[in-house]
Amino acid sequence: MAMKELITNDNGRLSTTAFIQFFGALLMAGILVFCVWLNRSYVPELFTTFALFCGGGAATKGFATAMQNRRQQGENSD
């Protein structure tokens, strides 16, 4: 698997959702390492915030795409 396949769609175009998920996971891993290395009390909260942000961004994109597809199906059936 090439690195390009992690952030692109089947047609080779860059995927916003895949990009957010992949680099969000890298960022969260870095924050986790930072948390363990420095043993700071506030870093787990920061990690949770970033995790919710990355997950929420992907979920929001999926919801918007589903609503757009639903609207297009409604227009095609009229």
Order of alpha helices (4+ residues) and beta strands (2+ residues): alpha-alpha
